[in-house]
Amino acid sequence: MTKTNLILHGDSLTLLREKIANDSINLIYIDPPFNTGKTRQQTRIQVAQDKKGDRIGFQGQRYKTLRAEKGAGSYSDSFDDYLAFLKPRLVEARRVLKSSGSFFLHLDWRESHYCKILCDEIFGRESFMNEIVWAYDFGGRSKRKWSAKHDVIFWYAKDPRDYVFNYDEVDRIPYMAPGLVGREKAALGKTLTDVWWHTIVPTNSREKTGYPNQKPLGILERIVRVHSRRGDVCLDFFAGSGSFGAAAARHGRRFILIDINVEAVSVMRSRLGGEPPRASFS
């Protein structure tokens, strides 16, 4: 098993096939392009709270844009056959996953229903554990339809009879009616369900890297803590800004991050360091 953290630049399918051994990974999370049909480019902005501002933030507060500039990171998010692109990579994900390992696929409404069927085919319907809904409340509102304010995260266990679920690491939230459950229960709080309310990465947060579509550490740390153990190896082969690696490192796990975008690799190396690529590991 690798004893170092790795950041690899190249095509994910090639690197999975050539660099990663069978049954060597404890936890996989991927956040692939969502097939929006656009080129995704990060815009860095500075804002100030203003009741007449042009932007709407958390809890409906308004902000005025002071400065906006294009960030360095960008990538194409358009595929003629999205499932044909994704399928061989999911097959490789199952191959490299340990028997007690878990796989998480993060998508939005565009392709999630198709990908669920694809994952059932590759991992087996019996290996499907949860559809987690990540709900957030940021940005504008549509006047023509219900505004899309959630992503989905599919969880598959390679072996549904043997997987990691650290119950004591599950976050707790307040009871809505604490008086009905008693003082002790109310103080402890109740465990989360499969609906996770969590803000996106705030514009002015120190967590922000400037790379497009960055996911919040709070979501990824939750997956790492509950579904892996200290010393385990966590893999993300659409790594982007490296947030999954950062979450793994924070909790004593090792990481392997792969991305085809040289700008993403530069951001990850600056953020996380990492050893040069090695021939292979097992």
N, C-alpha and C positions, 0 to 999 in steps of 0.2 A: 504494500500500500504506500502511495506517495506520502512523504513526510513534509512536503513543502506546498505552498500555495502556487498555483500556476495561472498565468494569463496568456492565452494563446490567440494569435491572429490568424484568421483563415476561414475557409468555408466550414461550417459546422458539420456537415455530413462527412466530408473528407477527414476532418480531425477526429470525429467520433470513431470512424472506422479504423483509422491508422494509429491513433494514440491511446485509446482508452480500452482497457481489457474487459472481458466478460465479468459480470458480477463484482464490480469494483467500487460502485458508488452507492452511498447510503440514501441520499436525498437529491432529487432533481426538481428544480423550478425553472420554467421558461416563460418568457413574456415575448412571444414572437411578434413580428409586425402584424397589425390587425387587418391588413388588406383594405385600407381606406381609399386606395387609388390616388394618393397624393405623395408628394415628397415632404417628409417631416423635417422641419427645421426649428430649432429652439430660438425663441425670441426672449432676450433678457430685458427686463423692464425694472424701473424704479417707480414706486407708487407712494402716494400719501393719502391718508384718510380725508375724504371730502364728500359732503352730503350730496353734491351735484356731480360727482365723479363719473367717469365713463366706464368703470369696471365695477362688478358686483362680487364681493367676497363672502367669507364665512358669516353665517347668520344674517345675510342680506346687507351687510355694511358696504357702503360705496367708497371707491378709491379713484383718485385722479392719476393718470399716467404722467410721470414727469419725464421719463426718458425710455426709449425703446431702441434696441440694436439687435441685429442678427448674431446668434451664437455660432460657434465653429461647427458644432455637431449637426449632421443631417444624414438622412438615409431615405431610400425609395421604399414606399409602402404600397406597391402595386404588383399583383401577380395574376397572370392569365389563368392559371390553375393552382389555386392556393392549396388544395388538398394534396395534389401531386407533389408540391413543394414540401409540404409538412410530413407526409406519410413516411418516407424513408428515414427521416430524422426521429420520428416517434418509435419506429422499429428499432433503431439503434439505442434509443433511450431505454427501452425495455431490456435490451441485451446487456447493457452495462450496469443496470440496476441490480443491487443485491436482492436476494430472495426476500429479505425483510424490509426492503426499501420502498419509498413512496415517490410518486411522480405528481407534480402540480403543473397544470397548464392554465395560463392566464390569458383571457380573451375578452372581447366585448361582443355586442349583439350581432355584429356583421357575420361572423363565421362560427360562433360558439356551437350552434345546434348541429352543424355539419361535422365539426370536430369532435363533438361528443360521440357521434356514431362511429367515427374513425377510431377514437380511443377505445370504444367498446370492442371493436374488431381486433385491435392490436393487443390490448391488455386483458380483454375478456370482460363481459358485462358484470361478472361476479366480483371483479376487482375494483369496480366503481364504488367509492366510499361516500363522497359528498360533492355537491355543487355549492360552492361558497359564493355568496353575493357580497361584493365589496361596494358599498353605497357611500357616495360622497356628495357634497353640496357646495359646488363652486362654479362660478361663471354665469353666463346669461341663461335666459329661459326662452324656449321656442313659443311662438304665437300660433303655430300651425299644428303642433302635436305635443304629446307628453314628452317633456325634456328627458333625454337619456342621461342618467346620473348614477350608473352603476356598471361595473365589470363583473365577470364571472370567473371563478377559479375552480377547475375540476381537479379533484384528488382521486388518484388511483393507487392502491396498494398492490405491489407485484404479487404478493400472497395475502389474500384477505383474511387468512387465519393467523398471520404472523407479521405484524408491522409495529412501528414505533408510534405510540401516542402517549406522551407524557402528560397525564391528566393534571398533575399538580402545577404544570406550567401554563395551563389555560388561563387567560386573562379573565378577571371577574368585573362585573359591572353592577351598578346599584339596582336594587329592586325598585320598581315603579311604585309599589305600595308597601314600603318597609314595615308599616304597622301591622300588616297581615301575616308576617312570617316570624316575628319575634326578634328581639334585640340581637341575639348572637348571629342568626342568619343574616340579618340586615347589615351587620358590621362586616361580615365576610363577603357579601355580595353574591351574585349568581354567575354561573359560567356562561360564556358566550354561546350563541347558537351558530348556525351557518350563514347568518347575516351580520356582516362586519361594517359598522359605521366608522369611517376614518377619513380625515381630510386628505387631499392630495398634498404633494410637497409644496409648502408655501413659497411664494415668489421670493420673499426676503429671507428665507431660511438658510442657515449655514449648511444645511444638508444639500442644498441645491448645487448641482454640478454644472449646469448649463447645457447638458445633453438632453435631446428630446425625449419626451414620454417617460421621464424618470419616475419610478414607483417609490412610495414612501417606505422608509426603514421599518416603521411600526408594523406594517403588514408583513414584511418579509421576516422580521425578527420573530413574529408570532409563529410563522411556519417553521422556522429553524428550531425554536425552542421546543415546540410540541412534537415535532416529527423527526428529530435526530438527537444524538447524544454527543457529549464532548469527545473530540477527537475524530468524529465522523467526517466523511468527505462529501461536500455539497457541490453540485454541478449546475451551471447555467450556461447553455450554449447559444443563447441570444442575449448576451450579458449587458450590452449597452453601457451604461455608466458604472456598472459593477455593484449595484446596491445589494444584490443577493450575496455577493462575496463579502461586502461590508457587514451585513447582518450575520453571516457565518462567523467571521473573525471576531465580532463582538462577543460571541458566546462560545468561543473555544473550539470551533469547528474549522476544518480545512476547506479550501475552495479551489475549484477549477472553473475558470471563466473563459468563454470562447466568443469571439465576435469577428465578423468579416470586415467591419468598418475600422479602418486604421485610426480614425478620430476617436472611436469608442475605446480602443485599446490604449491610446494615449491618455484619455481621461482616467481609465482604470489604473494604469501604471502610476499616474500622478497621485491618485486617491489612495491606492492600496499597496503599491510596490508589487512584489511578485518575482519569482524566480524565472530565468529564461526557460523556454520550452525544452522538455526532455524527449528522448526518443519514444518512450512509452512508460506506462506504469501499471501495476497490478495490485 
